[in-house]
Amino acid sequence: MTRAGKLFRTTAFRLSLAYLAIFTLFAGFILGYVAFNAGALLREQNATTIDAEIKGLAEQYATGGLRRVVGVIENRVRQPGAALYLMTTPAGERIAGNIENVAPDVLSQPGEYEIPYETTHDGDVRRHRALVRSLVLPGGFRLLVGRDLTDVERLRDVIWRAFGWSLLLVVALGVLGGFVITKRVLSRIDQMTATTRSIMEGDLAGRLALTGTNDEFDRLAENLNMMLDRIGDLMEGLRQVSNNIAHDLRTPLTRLRNNAEEALRGDRTLDDTRNALIDVMAEADALIKIFNALLMIARAEAGQLREGMLPLDASEIVTEIAELYEPVAEDQGITIDLQTAGAVPIFGSRELIGQAVANLIDNALKYAQGTTRISVIAKIEGDHAVIGVADNGPGIPPDDRDRVTERFVRLESSRSQPGSGLGLSLVAAIARLHHGTLRFDDYHPGLLVRLVLPLRGHGS
């Protein structure tokens, strides 16, 4: 397809033609309305002038008779202008005036008419039209007074000529403007198409260009770029998960195989075999937990867990989870300090929010060495609900805080503790699912982990 053909087939060009047709019809209606009213106004003015003249001539006839009217008519026809006069006998014979060859019924039947008439100038016969009014005077004499319509017709011709040229100019400019606009729009779309093709071919770093005008194409490009950023993050997460599964699950799978191999050795007693199978089951349960956590993270990041979201009170959820962990904390000599200040309304999944709070408390109990107090917080800050878990342990170094939410990441200080490195990854995924964020702050001493969520009625 040629480039011109592409332009003519674009939606922008078709819309331009549609707007052009509408505007042309509107302009034609306006010009036609002006032409009609201008002609009607001139006709009304002519009719008023004729009425005034015929009334004046009738008064002249009443006071001075036929001779005076004939004198007035002959005096007026010698003056230049568009006025027309005719005075005839009762038999229709011309007495005075500047018009001839009038139909008999026009003179015999008083009224207003638009009639053709002829004039002779240097032997040249010219045909015109006139607006006339006829009157039968006492004695049977007929009087006809009129105005030539040449000026009215000339004005009408001028208006229609202007109408035609105006429409032609509007159409030409409209087509040209539609061509220019369509070409610009098509150029932007071609740029987007080229970029998207390069992305589909594997260049995931490609992004749609912005012109800085903040028009609809810029807004579309911004949203598409945000979508591409999100896809890039998911692809990078998938790559990391693949690498992490390949490395981090190798050890538990190897242990699982070794335990199964030990259980199959022929020189082992029944108790040894039972203990080996128990170890195999423990390793299998740990692997199942890892895969369940990975599955939940994937579903949360894909937005597949939004169906169960309801209006909730975060303060109530925090209280229930904190009370659940109090016996475990007491066994470790740790006090859980619950800090809530009334209802904290949010919209979300009770199961997922509870899972996030449980993960944060569990992390504090497992990894915050030297912790004696854990504070569990639920409060409102501005337009957001804040769920926080703080401890007075050593905390997390600032340089490592961006890493701890990645899958299978475990800091050196926590490698001796049981775990898979997926707890904070799941909490971060739950936060994003609820249009919130997971933040890490110093607690002086210790670490404060905050789950910041929109208040009910303020979220996306």
Secondary structure, 3 states (H helix, E strand, C coil): CCHHHHHHCCHHHHHHHHHHHHHHHHHHHHHHHHHHHHHHHHHHHHHHHHHHHHHHHHHHHHHHHHHHHHHHHHHHHCCCCCEEEEEECCCCCEEEECCCCCCHHHHHCCEEEEEEEEEEECCEEEEEEEEEEEEECCCCCEEEEEEECHHHHHHHHHHHHHHHHHHHHHHHHHHHHHHHHHHHHHHHHHHHHHHHHHHHCCCCCCCCCCCCCCCHHHHHHHHHHHHHHHHHHHHHHHHHHHHHHHHHCHHHHHHHHHHHHHHHCCCCCHHHHHHHHHHHHHHHHHHHHHHHHHHHHHHHHCCCCHHHCEEEEHHHHHHHHHHHHHHHHHHCCCEEEEEECCCCEEEECHHHHHHHHHHHHHHHHHHCCCCCEEEEEEEEECCEEEEEEEECCCCCCHHHCCCCCCCCCCCHHHCCCCCCCCHHHHHHHHHHHCCCEEEEEECCCCEEEEEEEECCCCCC
